[in-house]
């Protein structure tokens, strides 16, 4: 039972990611362990199936077990004798006995990620016999796409990934069904070409930076680059994560290169940092740290390629563009030594070039390194004899030869069977024997630069009468027999080459550059995807079938796409300012010449409801309008006018409908906080008329807008801002009628759309889909600040560039920009509704938004202030009978807000007043002048800053307004400070400013200005020059003037505690 704690550790770390693939069952799961082996679970085979974990016996078992490569050669599933396992693992897993070992086991358990209850842990002790074999142990290579998934239980579930990361290799997993492995964003994709199915390896928080596979294609390792980076090892037969390495690079940026030994026992990684670290992991054992590490000097350059010696697990080679490094690993001492001889042009008196990839020679003790000059550097490996003394040193390499193989730069260097294979920048693939004599090549396919070559694990069939292998280029002209292989190219194309008959099959071609533009057809299951490389592809997203595409001339990158409401046209905006109107079914131009009225990237395109107008916005803050004219009985699109109406970037353009005339109306929203409506009827050639301009925010800036669905009698415009707020504006008066707390998931909402409905029966229950910097989410309408009404997950860690919704509201699509992918998400509204039900009703969901909840100190103080406000409004010292009420008048609202630590501006107070005054106006025709405690509590939660008072906002103001003093801090002179309060923003009068400072400095008694008897003249007698310091910094202003306390939270913005202020 030595390995039992190790099994716990692997299980704990894997369980977090297994949740992406499992569908929950209603019964309680059981977990048991087999000593020496990790056993995983049986996935549900039908929607009603039950998730069962294993009960394993440490003594006897008639079931086949999965043994990880540390315990047996990769691919073997038969259990090995116990004594062999003990001998092999003796050095790695010592017998666990004594208090010290017990403490180690406990620490490992505490640090592991696990959802196993104490009861489950107790039940999982190895006492019972095996009752059911695990899915991993019994899996076959074709089970992955045969398994039926139960109904999804999440609001958003990934169903397809369009595009792939062509900077990483594509691997040939299985030939019988053309199963490939590649990376798309932060997801590994196992793609069955013949069945047109995808299985997604989800679990990485950042974009996948490297991946590798074992020789038998059973084990897949993926790693990412970014904060909290992970290394995950998967079983490719089942798609289950069998092991996860956390904190592989605690102080670095993630993993840059990775390799797995031929037998899959060990994994080697190189970090992505200025000082790179090489680590070797015994991933099959219960260890949390690498077996050995080595820091590389910066002089070696940025190592970006790594490979093990296929015949010796203890040797590796890596290279940067300028340096090749040979490593030797001594597991007994945990030592990794390296040899990195300097190679310059003087070494061979010839130009060497930049290194691309390196391999170990098939037969000789040599390393081959390819360069971008078409050359191979041959390195001899010198290994001291085992009997030699330690003075002989460690193994090392020396350059012995420079071979000029070809003219073209070599981008890929690998080995297969008895051949050394190269791929180059011209798309040529060449095969050499062990003497570096060419045997065969493929140069007539006219491919782009080769990025990866992956050969089938199935050996080629021997020549026969029915085979048609090409002849090699030797004098004998023998048949050239080699395994079939997959080719990945720099233009994001993937090909399959069948050597027998030399048949090249194009599997797929995806955009090779950033994808920012996507749009769904208004009534068909079609999605148009546009890339900066000038490609527009149209897919049938139900059948997952590519339909047609168009590639525009060089220099035209697609920035924005939108179908018109009729679905007949597709508007396309390009990075250099051109605007095309295309036929939606052929992508042919629907206008004689594209519009070229902008000189900067067209970021937004929108059509009016009747398709009579089209509007665009560009990065030069300009709105342009195009209109349909009838000429010679033909509808012709013409340019109408353009206007540079904003001072900062335009966040949204939106068409609407005038309710009284059914005429289109056009609005634009800018980062300059301006909402502008244009007068289309009074606009004419080269003159775009403006109807009105409204300011939407004060401190925050707006991010997007959409028409609010008609859930009420009043028509609203929904605008999101950078302060995590959602605001509803009256569509006619542009008055802010309600401010609500929006989804808070790390960054503000950047785009939002109303989810379409399938039928009119669903019009009274509406939802919105939103994206922020890196997530996609759902929210239930009406918006009220309830945090349980929203759900979101990471969709593109490096940033979401765009979003689109299917016409029936069943799917959402997100574009990942630089990760060159588009993800399709299935929407499950029932799962979201269930979460809301679990969150409680009425005020229950809102209590959790304040410290301590309903019974906490904060809420109790809020009640005290609320009822004290009633006393204050009736007079503190009055002798008249008190009127007991559940409400306070609106004039008291700002005082109570400030008393509990929220300090709204006068503009924000006016928004609160309007929200309360007009809350019942549409239904009753009357204004409201009072508010009760529950409504006040909601108003407070929705209007206050979502993260409380922090120093960053105050410090930012001082950075803008202040100067750098002698201590290097941003400060404001006292005179300038007072002048700013007098003249800028919501400026204060002399009396207001004096009164405020008198209160802050404690010169006015409690209850000042609320009771005539308590009035004081000290406010007018205060001398600000004596009370204020000459220089005021952000910290002085916060702590000494405002009297607030700054609490430092590790890794977070310092928070300002809510001070108790007197009225």
Order of alpha helices (4+ residues) and beta strands (2+ residues): alpha-alpha-alpha-alpha-alpha-beta-beta-beta-beta-beta-beta-beta-beta-beta-beta-beta-beta-beta-beta-beta-beta-beta-alpha-beta-beta-beta-beta-beta-beta-beta-beta-beta-beta-beta-beta-beta-beta-beta-beta-beta-beta-beta-beta-beta-beta-beta-beta-beta-beta-beta-beta-beta-beta-beta-beta-beta-beta-beta-beta-beta-beta-alpha-alpha-alpha-beta-alpha-alpha-alpha-beta-alpha-beta-alpha-beta-beta-alpha-alpha-alpha-alpha-beta-beta-beta
